[in-house]
């Protein structure tokens, strides 16, 4: 495949320095290096700045409704199982009005990948506090500090039942590309939170904040791959070990401020995605797309309506 296969000649109107550029680059390279044909990839998006992502890729792109990206993505995967389905959305889109769909997507364990662009604000609507902004934080466009508690995407994903859970950083496109590839190749529901600084509206958690901590004189971000951290659960994993894997994921998910982990938090390789039991119930599931099962002869219908 050529590097141009996923490129598209469309003007990109994200703000200068936006972390979305790094995410787009990583996603494009991940799809290319996996050798996935463009026509076999579908990228769904919600609203907000992240919602523009499908317009900048030469894959099948669908811009959906506020908070509803995951039901659209799930429908496509069930209707056409051979598709590689990627859903993208912001923290406001996915954890605000879309929170219910987020939880149900995890428990269904469909073979789809969900990329959550987390910048703590509603960027497209001028910087209001999003569900991941911490209480007491005040960005440049807020008239007062945030009064509400924040949601923790990693802990929510674990609670929901996602079987692959990771976190990346938008300005480290090389590492992010690897995470996206691993998420896509995982057979089951994959959730990747991406810390994506918004240079215009979030001056609290900006690039400098992530990459330098005054208290430690070190970057806040560190890689779980560099730690003695094993995220994997398999069919032969004992219950006591399984419980420890859950506990370590939750502990790492709560780290913030001076030390913020990125990488693979958890992967359950023992479960089957929903298409497997669907195949058992209906032998034709993977041979003929469900969307085609009850086809209608429209000409016959039209003939009946002719007066």
C-alpha distance (Angstrom), angle and dihedral (degrees) to the residues before:
residue distance angle dihedral
X1 . . .
X2 3.80 . .
X3 3.83 125.1 .
X4 3.80 85.8 -122.1
X5 3.81 93.5 61.3
X6 3.80 93.9 87.8
X7 3.81 96.5 30.8
X8 3.79 120.7 100.5
X9 3.79 129.9 -168.3
X10 3.80 98.6 -124.3
X11 3.80 127.3 129.4
X12 3.80 109.9 -105.6
X13 3.80 111.6 -144.2
X14 3.79 100.5 -174.2
X15 3.80 112.0 129.4
X16 3.80 118.9 -90.9
X17 3.80 110.7 -86.4
X18 3.81 94.1 15.7
X19 3.79 114.7 156.5
X20 3.80 88.8 -133.3
X21 3.80 89.0 80.0
X22 3.80 90.3 62.0
X23 3.79 91.5 48.4
X24 3.80 92.3 49.6
X25 3.81 91.1 49.5
X26 3.80 92.1 48.9
X27 3.81 92.9 47.0
X28 3.79 92.8 47.8
X29 3.81 92.4 50.0
X30 3.79 92.7 44.2
X31 3.80 92.9 54.4
X32 3.79 91.5 44.2
X33 3.80 95.3 49.7
X34 3.79 91.7 47.3
X35 3.80 86.7 58.8
X36 3.78 93.3 -128.6
X37 3.83 113.1 165.2
X38 3.78 111.1 -119.0
X39 3.80 93.2 -124.5
X40 3.82 91.1 55.5
X41 3.82 94.4 56.9
X42 3.80 124.9 81.6
X43 3.80 120.8 -171.8
X44 3.80 116.1 -164.8
X45 3.80 124.1 -168.4
X46 3.77 138.8 -171.4
X47 3.79 125.7 -149.6
X48 3.80 130.8 -61.7
X49 3.79 130.5 50.2
X50 3.81 91.6 -42.0
X51 3.81 88.2 55.4
X52 3.79 89.3 74.8
X53 3.81 92.7 64.3
X54 3.85 96.9 96.3
X55 3.81 90.1 55.7
X56 3.81 90.2 61.5
X57 3.82 97.1 51.0
X58 3.80 128.2 71.9
X59 3.82 91.7 -136.2
X60 3.80 126.3 98.5
X61 3.79 103.1 -67.9
X62 3.78 130.0 -164.5
X63 3.82 123.6 -176.7
X64 3.80 105.0 -158.6
X65 3.81 138.0 -177.2
X66 3.79 132.0 -65.9
X67 3.80 108.1 -69.9
X68 3.80 94.3 -10.2
X69 3.79 103.0 97.9
X70 3.81 95.4 109.8
X71 3.84 97.0 54.8
X72 3.81 89.0 50.4
X73 3.80 91.2 48.8
X74 3.81 92.1 46.4
X75 3.79 91.4 50.6
X76 3.79 91.8 52.4
X77 3.79 92.4 49.1
X78 3.79 93.3 49.4
X79 3.79 92.6 45.1
X80 3.80 94.9 45.9
X81 3.83 109.3 20.1
X82 3.81 94.7 -178.9
X83 3.82 91.2 66.2
X84 3.79 120.6 103.0
X85 3.79 100.7 -132.2
X86 3.81 123.3 -159.9
X87 3.80 122.2 179.9
X88 3.80 121.0 -163.9
X89 3.78 129.8 -171.8
X90 3.77 145.0 145.5
X91 3.78 127.8 -101.2
X92 3.79 90.5 -107.7
X93 3.79 92.8 49.4
X94 3.79 96.9 42.9
X95 3.80 103.0 35.4
X96 3.80 98.8 34.4
X97 3.77 116.2 48.5
X98 3.81 90.1 -4.4
X99 3.82 97.0 53.8
X100 3.81 94.3 103.6
X101 3.79 91.9 52.9
X102 3.82 89.5 47.4
X103 3.81 92.0 57.3
X104 3.79 94.1 46.1
X105 3.80 93.1 46.9
X106 3.79 88.7 58.8
X107 3.78 96.1 49.7
X108 3.83 92.8 47.3
X109 3.80 90.1 55.3
X110 3.79 95.1 -154.4
X111 3.79 116.4 175.2
X112 3.81 95.9 -101.6
X113 3.80 133.5 118.7
X114 3.80 121.3 -131.3
X115 3.81 119.1 -162.0
X116 3.81 113.0 -165.4
X117 3.82 114.7 -160.9
X118 3.82 103.0 -149.4
X119 3.81 116.9 -166.4
X120 3.80 100.1 139.6
X121 3.80 95.2 -119.5
X122 3.78 143.2 71.9
X123 3.80 94.1 -109.9
X124 3.79 100.6 -179.1
X125 3.81 92.6 52.6
X126 3.80 93.9 49.1
X127 3.77 108.0 -87.9
X128 3.80 112.8 -53.8
X129 3.82 116.3 163.3
X130 3.81 112.8 -84.5
X131 3.83 124.1 -153.5
X132 3.82 93.3 -92.0
X133 3.82 96.4 55.2
X134 3.78 109.3 106.9
X135 3.77 124.3 -118.9
X136 3.79 112.4 -92.2
X137 3.80 95.4 23.2
X138 3.79 117.4 125.2
X139 3.78 123.3 -167.3
X140 3.79 124.8 -159.7
X141 3.81 95.2 -93.4
X142 3.81 97.6 46.1
X143 3.81 118.0 96.4
X144 3.80 91.5 -151.3
X145 3.80 138.9 12.2
X146 3.79 118.8 -79.1
X147 3.82 109.5 -87.3
X148 3.80 98.4 -165.8
X149 3.78 133.2 79.3
X150 3.79 118.4 -110.3
X151 3.80 131.2 -115.6
X152 3.80 120.3 -123.5
X153 3.84 108.4 -137.2
X154 3.81 95.6 -162.7
X155 3.80 93.5 51.4
X156 3.80 90.6 45.3
X157 3.81 90.6 52.0
X158 3.79 91.0 50.4
X159 3.81 91.4 49.1
X160 3.81 91.6 47.4
X161 3.79 93.2 53.6
X162 3.81 104.5 -110.6
X163 3.79 106.8 166.5
X164 3.82 95.8 -151.2
X165 3.82 118.1 43.8
X166 3.79 125.9 175.2
X167 3.78 145.4 149.9
X168 3.79 130.4 -143.2
X169 3.79 139.5 176.6
X170 3.78 122.2 -119.5
X171 3.81 95.4 -139.6
X172 3.80 92.8 54.2
X173 3.79 97.2 67.3
X174 3.82 94.2 166.2
X175 3.81 94.1 58.3
X176 3.79 91.1 38.6
X177 3.81 91.4 53.6
X178 3.81 90.3 56.0
X179 3.80 91.9 49.0
X180 3.81 91.6 50.1
X181 3.80 91.2 49.9
X182 3.80 91.3 50.8
X183 3.80 91.4 47.5
X184 3.80 92.6 51.1
X185 3.81 94.4 47.4
X186 3.82 92.0 48.9
X187 3.80 110.0 103.4
X188 3.77 101.0 -131.0
X189 3.78 140.9 29.1
X190 3.80 111.0 -25.5
X191 3.80 124.1 -168.9
X192 3.79 122.6 -169.1
X193 3.79 119.4 -177.3
X194 3.81 110.8 -158.0
X195 3.79 119.1 -159.9
X196 3.79 100.5 -139.0
X197 3.82 116.9 179.6
X198 3.80 115.2 -142.4
X199 3.83 104.7 -146.6
X200 3.80 93.8 -166.5
X201 3.80 105.6 46.8
X202 3.81 108.4 16.1
X203 3.79 109.6 60.7
X204 3.82 91.4 159.0
X205 3.82 101.5 64.6
X206 3.79 97.5 30.1
X207 3.79 129.9 145.9
X208 3.80 93.2 -86.5
X209 3.81 90.9 51.2
X210 3.80 92.7 53.7
X211 3.78 95.0 43.9
X212 3.81 100.2 44.3
X213 3.81 132.5 36.0
X214 3.80 114.5 -167.2
X215 3.80 92.7 -154.7
X216 3.81 93.7 57.4
X217 3.82 101.9 20.6
X218 3.81 85.5 -132.5
X219 3.80 135.1 102.9
X220 3.79 112.8 -84.6
X221 3.80 90.8 -136.1
X222 3.78 120.8 79.9
X223 3.79 130.6 172.1
X224 3.79 122.3 -114.4
X225 3.80 86.9 -148.8
X226 3.82 87.7 69.2
X227 3.81 91.8 53.9
X228 3.80 131.3 73.3
X229 3.79 88.7 -99.5
X230 3.79 124.9 140.7
X231 3.84 113.0 -170.6
X232 3.81 98.9 176.3
X233 3.80 129.5 113.9
X234 3.82 119.3 -176.3
X235 3.80 137.4 -179.6
X236 3.82 91.3 -92.5
X237 3.82 95.4 47.7
X238 3.81 110.0 125.5
X239 3.80 118.7 -123.1
X240 3.81 93.6 -113.8
X241 3.81 91.0 52.2
X242 3.80 90.9 45.6
X243 3.80 90.1 54.7
X244 3.80 90.6 50.7
X245 3.82 90.4 52.2
X246 3.80 90.0 53.6
X247 3.80 91.5 47.4
X248 3.81 94.8 49.0
X249 3.80 91.0 49.6
X250 3.80 91.0 52.4
X251 3.81 91.9 47.3
X252 3.80 92.6 50.3
X253 3.80 91.2 45.6
X254 3.81 89.7 59.9
X255 3.81 95.0 54.4
X256 3.80 112.1 108.2
X257 3.81 140.7 132.0
X258 3.83 105.1 48.9
X259 3.82 98.2 13.6
X260 3.81 124.0 34.4
X261 3.82 119.4 176.3
X262 3.80 123.5 -142.1
X263 3.78 128.0 -174.6
X264 3.80 135.1 56.9
X265 3.82 111.7 -16.8
X266 3.80 99.5 176.1
X267 3.79 141.0 -3.0
X268 3.78 124.9 -179.8
X269 3.78 107.2 -161.9
X270 3.79 93.9 174.0
X271 3.81 100.0 74.7
X272 3.78 130.9 83.5
X273 3.79 120.5 -133.3
X274 3.80 119.6 -119.1
X275 3.80 93.8 -95.6
X276 3.82 89.4 69.5
X277 3.81 97.9 61.9
X278 3.80 87.8 38.5
X279 3.80 88.7 58.1
X280 3.80 90.8 50.0
X281 3.80 91.7 52.8
X282 3.78 94.0 44.8
X283 3.79 117.0 26.9
X284 3.81 93.3 -161.1
X285 3.82 94.0 56.5
X286 3.80 96.8 103.9
X287 3.81 93.8 33.6
X288 3.76 99.6 53.8
X289 3.80 124.5 24.3
X290 3.82 112.2 -114.0
X291 3.78 89.8 -130.7
X292 3.81 87.8 68.9
X293 3.79 97.5 48.2
X294 3.78 98.8 94.5
X295 3.77 101.6 34.9
X296 3.79 117.7 175.2
X297 3.78 126.8 -141.4
X298 3.80 96.7 -130.9
X299 3.81 93.5 -173.3
X300 3.78 90.8 58.5
X301 3.79 89.1 49.8
X302 3.81 92.0 49.4
X303 3.83 90.8 50.4
X304 3.79 90.1 56.1
X305 3.80 90.5 54.0
X306 3.80 95.7 51.1
X307 3.80 111.9 108.9
